[in-house]
Amino acid sequence: MRFIEDLLPAMAGFRMAEQIRAATGALIGLCLCSLLVILNGQLSGPSLMLVAPLGATAVLVFAVPNSPLAQPWSAVVGNVISTLVAFAALSFVPAPWTAGVAVGGAVLAMMAVRALHPPGGAVALLSVLDPDPVLSAGAWFALMPVGVTTALLVCAAVVYNRLTGRVYPFRHVDARKSQETDPRLGLTSEELGALLVRFNQTTNLGVADLGRLLAAAEEEAAQHRFDGTTCADIMTRDLITARPDTTLPELAKQFRQNDIKSIPVTDEDEALVGLVLQADLMAPLIASGSAIGWRRKRTQFRAADLMRPVVDPVPDDLPVGNLLNRFAVPGTEVVTVTTNGKLAGILTRSDIIRLLLKGADERHAA
């Protein structure tokens, strides 16, 4: 039974809208190529015809435009170089070995120039099976018609895919940023590329798209961590807050009496404007240079002078799992939680640790 199951479709189902989008794109692209051939004939231009493998190219550039196999370089260069290899095979390799040498040589050449394109193998085989047009045109057959019609099909795909919401050509990673770590994943572009090589997936997926998929998977997994517990479920709600004009002695008193590590600063509309940590109270002492100077000037300092900007407050309905990577970054002690833009609570590492120590049944009951 397992063998039978392995023979069933491996692809996930396509949405109807995507089916119609891809089919319509292939129709438009090949019609444009046909129109080019007709116009060329009427103008008595150089020999131009449609080659059957263009249909396979159309499938790739319109149905799977994110595949590395479908990118402009792969499509145009792959088809052209395969035709050149087939012409060389026709010229120097006797039958019955011509077809095998042409297709095998085309695969080798395409991989060598990083232009692997499956229809290129079909171009090579077609050239061998129907050699008359190739031999009569010579090496120029690779450009006219193969190169010209493939380039037109690719241009149509660029315009059509972008108009219909698909990115084509696909996203390339900026070489200058290849060493930068993606904050969503903690991996650099080079590390993502190494994963593609490690699992032999470089022909199926680009580095940028792999990063997007992994980040989306991480976000989806976060939705399921802690049984869907949200920030609102564990955040501290009864907050001790300050106004921008609250003095330093008043802030120190609040820290001392309430055994807290941070004080949110809000304006008259309860909108969050900053955050004061215990360590921030040391700034006036350092600036004054002595304890005496600090005692004399401490009343001059206000919360507005000491507070630090709030970094990326989160909504109260955000799953807590989304914040694990954020709390793992050194220096992240407190995350503020808002409801409709207003301060609703705060989350600390202690809150996350308590949640981690709780059992799944307790979280579900909560």
C-alpha positions as CSV (number, residue, x, y, z in Angstrom):
1,M,0.0,0.0,0.0
2,R,2.9,2.4,0.8
3,F,4.2,1.9,-2.7
4,I,0.8,2.8,-4.2
5,E,0.6,5.9,-2.0
6,D,4.1,6.9,-3.3
7,L,2.7,6.9,-6.8
8,L,-0.1,9.4,-5.9
9,P,0.3,13.2,-6.5
10,A,3.1,14.7,-4.5
11,M,2.0,18.4,-5.1
12,A,-0.4,20.2,-2.9
13,G,-3.6,21.3,-4.7
14,F,-3.6,24.5,-6.6
15,R,-6.2,27.2,-6.0
16,M,-8.6,27.7,-8.8
17,A,-7.6,31.3,-9.2
18,E,-3.9,30.3,-9.5
19,Q,-4.8,27.6,-12.1
20,I,-6.7,30.2,-14.2
21,R,-3.9,32.8,-13.8
22,A,-1.1,30.4,-14.9
23,A,-3.1,29.0,-17.8
24,T,-4.1,32.4,-19.1
25,G,-0.5,33.6,-18.9
26,A,0.7,30.6,-20.9
27,L,-2.0,31.3,-23.5
28,I,-1.0,35.0,-23.8
29,G,2.7,34.3,-23.9
30,L,2.6,31.6,-26.7
31,C,0.1,33.7,-28.7
32,L,2.6,36.6,-28.6
33,C,5.3,34.2,-29.9
34,S,3.0,33.0,-32.6
35,L,2.2,36.6,-33.6
36,L,5.9,37.4,-33.8
37,V,6.4,34.4,-36.1
38,I,3.5,35.5,-38.3
39,L,4.7,39.1,-38.5
40,N,8.2,38.0,-39.3
41,G,7.0,35.9,-42.2
42,Q,5.0,38.8,-43.6
43,L,8.1,41.0,-43.4
44,S,10.2,38.3,-45.1
45,G,12.6,38.4,-42.2
46,P,15.0,35.6,-41.3
47,S,13.6,32.2,-40.7
48,L,11.6,32.2,-37.5
49,M,9.4,29.4,-36.1
50,L,7.9,28.1,-32.9
51,V,9.7,25.1,-31.3
52,A,7.7,22.7,-29.2
53,P,9.8,23.0,-26.0
54,L,8.5,26.6,-25.6
55,G,5.4,25.0,-24.2
56,A,7.4,23.5,-21.4
57,T,9.1,26.9,-20.8
58,A,5.7,28.5,-20.6
59,V,4.6,26.1,-17.9
60,L,7.6,27.0,-15.8
61,V,7.6,30.8,-16.2
62,F,3.8,31.2,-15.7
63,A,2.9,28.3,-13.3
64,V,6.1,28.2,-11.1
65,P,7.7,31.6,-11.5
66,N,9.5,31.3,-8.2
67,S,11.5,28.3,-9.3
68,P,15.2,28.9,-10.0
69,L,14.6,26.7,-13.1
70,A,12.1,29.3,-14.5
71,Q,14.2,32.4,-14.1
72,P,15.1,34.5,-17.2
73,W,18.8,33.5,-17.1
74,S,17.9,29.8,-16.9
75,A,15.2,30.0,-19.6
76,V,17.0,32.0,-22.2
77,V,20.5,30.9,-21.7
78,G,19.4,27.3,-21.0
79,N,17.5,27.0,-24.3
80,V,20.2,28.7,-26.3
81,I,23.2,26.8,-25.0
82,S,21.3,23.5,-25.3
83,T,20.7,24.3,-29.0
84,L,24.4,25.0,-29.5
85,V,25.3,21.7,-27.9
86,A,22.8,19.8,-30.1
87,F,24.2,21.5,-33.2
88,A,27.7,20.4,-32.1
89,A,26.4,16.9,-31.6
90,L,24.8,16.8,-35.0
91,S,28.1,18.0,-36.6
92,F,30.5,15.6,-34.9
93,V,28.7,12.6,-33.3
94,P,27.4,9.8,-35.4
95,A,24.0,8.1,-35.0
96,P,22.7,6.4,-32.9
97,W,24.6,8.3,-30.2
98,T,23.7,11.8,-31.3
99,A,20.5,12.1,-29.2
100,G,22.2,10.9,-25.9
101,V,25.2,13.1,-26.4
102,A,23.1,16.1,-27.2
103,V,20.9,15.8,-24.2
104,G,23.6,14.8,-21.8
105,G,25.9,17.6,-23.1
106,A,23.0,20.1,-22.8
107,V,22.5,19.2,-19.1
108,L,26.2,19.4,-18.4
109,A,26.5,22.8,-20.2
110,M,23.4,24.3,-18.5
111,M,24.6,23.2,-15.1
112,A,28.1,24.6,-15.8
113,V,26.7,28.1,-16.5
114,R,24.0,27.9,-13.7
115,A,21.2,28.0,-16.3
116,L,19.5,24.6,-15.8
117,H,16.2,24.7,-17.6
118,P,14.3,21.4,-18.2
119,P,12.9,22.5,-21.6
120,G,16.6,22.9,-22.7
121,G,16.9,19.1,-22.8
122,A,13.8,19.0,-25.0
123,V,15.3,21.6,-27.3
124,A,18.4,19.5,-27.7
125,L,16.4,16.3,-28.4
126,L,14.1,18.0,-30.8
127,S,17.1,19.5,-32.7
128,V,18.5,16.0,-33.1
129,L,15.2,14.4,-34.1
130,D,14.4,17.1,-36.7
131,P,17.9,18.2,-37.7
132,D,17.2,19.8,-41.1
133,P,16.2,23.3,-39.8
134,V,19.2,23.3,-37.4
135,L,21.7,22.2,-40.0
136,S,20.4,24.6,-42.6
137,A,20.5,27.6,-40.2
138,G,23.7,26.5,-38.5
139,A,24.6,27.8,-35.0
140,W,22.4,30.8,-35.6
141,F,19.4,28.5,-35.0
142,A,20.2,28.9,-31.3
143,L,19.4,32.6,-31.6
144,M,16.8,32.5,-34.4
145,P,14.3,31.2,-33.5
146,V,15.1,29.6,-30.1
147,G,16.7,32.6,-28.3
148,V,14.3,35.3,-29.7
149,T,11.1,33.4,-29.0
150,T,12.3,32.3,-25.5
151,A,13.2,35.9,-24.7
152,L,9.8,37.1,-25.8
153,L,8.1,34.5,-23.7
154,V,10.1,35.5,-20.7
155,C,9.4,39.2,-21.2
156,A,5.7,38.4,-21.3
157,A,6.0,36.4,-18.1
158,V,7.8,39.3,-16.3
159,V,4.9,41.7,-17.1
160,Y,2.1,39.2,-16.7
161,N,3.3,37.8,-13.4
162,R,3.8,41.2,-11.8
163,L,0.4,42.3,-13.0
164,T,-1.2,39.3,-11.4
165,G,0.6,39.5,-8.1
166,R,3.5,37.1,-8.5
167,V,7.1,38.1,-8.2
168,Y,9.1,37.3,-11.3
169,P,12.1,37.3,-11.7
170,F,12.4,36.0,-8.1
171,R,14.0,37.8,-5.2
172,H,17.8,37.9,-5.2
173,V,19.7,38.4,-2.0
174,D,21.8,41.6,-1.8
175,A,25.4,40.3,-1.8
176,R,26.3,43.1,0.6
177,K,23.8,41.8,3.1
178,S,24.5,38.1,2.8
179,Q,26.4,38.1,6.1
180,E,23.6,39.9,7.9
181,T,21.4,37.8,10.2
182,D,17.7,37.7,9.5
183,P,16.1,38.7,12.8
184,R,13.1,36.5,12.2
185,L,15.3,33.4,11.8
186,G,18.7,34.0,13.3
187,L,20.3,32.8,10.0
188,T,22.3,34.6,7.4
189,S,21.7,34.4,3.7
190,E,24.8,32.4,3.3
191,E,23.6,29.9,5.8
192,L,20.2,29.6,4.1
193,G,22.1,29.0,0.8
194,A,24.2,26.3,2.5
195,L,21.0,24.6,3.6
196,L,19.7,24.5,0.0
197,V,23.0,23.0,-1.2
198,R,23.0,20.5,1.7
199,F,19.6,19.2,0.8
200,N,20.1,19.5,-3.0
201,Q,17.3,22.0,-3.3
202,T,19.1,24.8,-5.2
203,T,17.0,24.0,-8.4
204,N,13.7,24.2,-6.5
205,L,13.9,27.3,-4.3
206,G,15.8,30.6,-4.0
207,V,17.5,31.8,-0.8
208,A,15.1,34.7,-0.3
209,D,12.0,32.5,-0.8
210,L,13.5,29.9,1.6
211,G,13.8,32.6,4.2
212,R,10.2,33.7,3.7
213,L,8.9,30.2,4.0
214,L,11.0,29.4,7.1
215,A,9.8,32.7,8.7
216,A,6.2,31.9,7.9
217,A,6.6,28.4,9.3
218,E,8.2,29.8,12.5
219,E,5.3,32.2,12.8
220,E,2.7,29.5,12.2
221,A,4.4,27.3,14.8
222,A,4.4,30.1,17.3
223,Q,0.6,30.2,17.0
224,H,0.5,26.7,18.4
225,R,3.1,27.0,21.2
226,F,1.7,27.2,24.7
227,D,-1.7,26.1,23.5
228,G,-2.4,29.4,21.9
229,T,-1.6,31.5,25.0
230,T,-1.6,35.2,24.1
231,C,0.2,38.2,25.6
232,A,-3.1,39.2,27.2
233,D,-3.2,35.9,29.1
234,I,0.0,36.4,31.0
235,M,1.0,40.0,30.9
236,T,1.1,42.2,34.0
237,R,-2.0,44.5,33.9
238,D,-2.0,46.5,37.1
239,L,0.9,48.7,36.1
240,I,2.6,51.5,38.0
241,T,3.1,54.2,35.5
242,A,4.6,57.7,35.4
243,R,4.1,60.9,33.5
244,P,6.9,62.6,31.5
245,D,7.2,65.2,34.3
246,T,7.5,62.7,37.2
247,T,10.7,63.5,39.2
248,L,13.6,61.2,39.7
249,P,13.0,60.9,43.5
250,E,9.4,59.9,42.8
251,L,10.6,57.2,40.3
252,A,13.1,55.9,42.8
253,K,10.4,55.7,45.5
254,Q,8.2,53.7,43.2
255,F,11.0,51.2,42.4
256,R,11.8,50.8,46.1
257,Q,8.3,50.4,47.4
258,N,6.9,48.1,44.7
259,D,9.9,45.8,43.8
260,I,9.5,46.4,40.1
261,K,12.1,46.6,37.3
262,S,10.5,49.0,34.9
263,I,8.0,51.9,34.9
264,P,6.1,52.7,31.7
265,V,5.7,56.4,30.9
266,T,2.4,57.5,29.5
267,D,0.9,60.8,28.4
268,E,-2.5,62.3,29.4
269,D,-4.2,60.1,26.9
270,E,-2.6,56.9,28.4
271,A,-0.6,56.5,25.2
272,L,2.8,54.9,25.9
273,V,5.7,57.3,25.3
274,G,8.7,55.7,27.0
275,L,10.0,53.2,29.5
276,V,12.2,53.8,32.6
277,L,14.3,50.9,33.9
278,Q,16.1,50.8,37.2
279,A,19.4,51.1,35.5
280,D,18.3,54.4,33.9
281,L,18.3,56.0,37.4
282,M,22.1,55.7,37.4
283,A,22.5,58.1,34.5
284,P,22.2,61.3,36.6
285,L,24.7,60.0,39.1
286,I,27.2,59.3,36.4
287,A,26.5,62.7,34.8
288,S,27.0,64.5,38.1
289,G,30.3,62.8,38.8
290,S,29.6,62.5,42.6
291,A,26.9,61.5,45.1
292,I,26.8,65.1,46.4
293,G,26.2,66.5,42.9
294,W,23.6,63.9,42.3
295,R,21.7,64.7,45.5
296,R,21.7,68.4,44.6
297,K,20.5,67.9,41.0
298,R,18.2,64.8,41.3
299,T,15.1,66.9,41.5
300,Q,15.9,68.5,38.2
301,F,15.6,65.2,36.4
302,R,12.2,64.0,35.0
303,A,11.0,60.8,33.6
304,A,11.2,62.4,30.1
305,D,14.9,62.9,30.7
306,L,15.5,59.3,31.8
307,M,13.1,57.2,29.7
308,R,14.2,55.1,26.8
309,P,12.1,54.8,23.6
310,V,9.7,51.9,23.4
311,V,10.9,49.3,20.9
312,D,8.2,47.6,18.9
313,P,5.3,47.3,21.4
314,V,3.1,44.2,20.6
315,P,-0.7,43.8,20.5
316,D,-2.4,42.0,23.3
317,D,-3.7,39.2,21.0
318,L,-0.2,38.2,19.8
319,P,0.7,34.6,20.7
320,V,3.4,34.5,23.3
321,G,5.4,32.0,21.2
322,N,6.2,34.9,18.8
323,L,8.2,36.6,21.5
324,L,10.6,33.8,22.4
325,N,13.3,34.8,19.9
326,R,12.9,38.5,20.9
327,F,13.5,37.7,24.6
328,A,16.6,35.6,23.6
329,V,18.3,38.8,22.3
330,P,20.6,40.3,25.0
331,G,19.3,43.5,26.4
332,T,15.6,42.7,26.0
333,E,14.2,42.8,29.5
334,V,10.7,44.1,29.0
335,V,8.2,44.1,26.1
336,T,5.2,46.5,26.3
337,V,1.8,45.3,25.3
338,T,-0.9,47.6,23.9
339,T,-4.6,47.5,23.1
340,N,-5.7,49.8,20.3
341,G,-2.5,51.8,20.6
342,K,-2.8,52.3,24.4
343,L,-0.7,50.7,27.1
344,A,-2.4,47.5,28.4
345,G,0.4,45.7,30.2
346,I,4.0,44.5,30.1
347,L,5.8,41.2,29.6
348,T,9.1,40.3,31.2
349,R,11.5,37.4,31.0
350,S,10.1,36.2,34.3
351,D,6.6,36.0,32.8
352,I,8.0,33.8,30.0
353,I,9.9,31.6,32.4
354,R,6.8,31.1,34.5
355,L,4.8,30.1,31.4
356,L,7.5,27.7,30.4
357,L,7.4,26.0,33.8
358,K,3.7,25.6,33.8
359,G,2.2,22.4,32.5
360,A,0.2,22.2,29.3
361,D,-3.0,21.4,31.2
362,E,-2.7,24.5,33.4
363,R,-2.2,26.7,30.3
364,H,-5.2,25.1,28.7
365,A,-7.4,25.7,31.8
366,A,-6.3,29.3,31.9
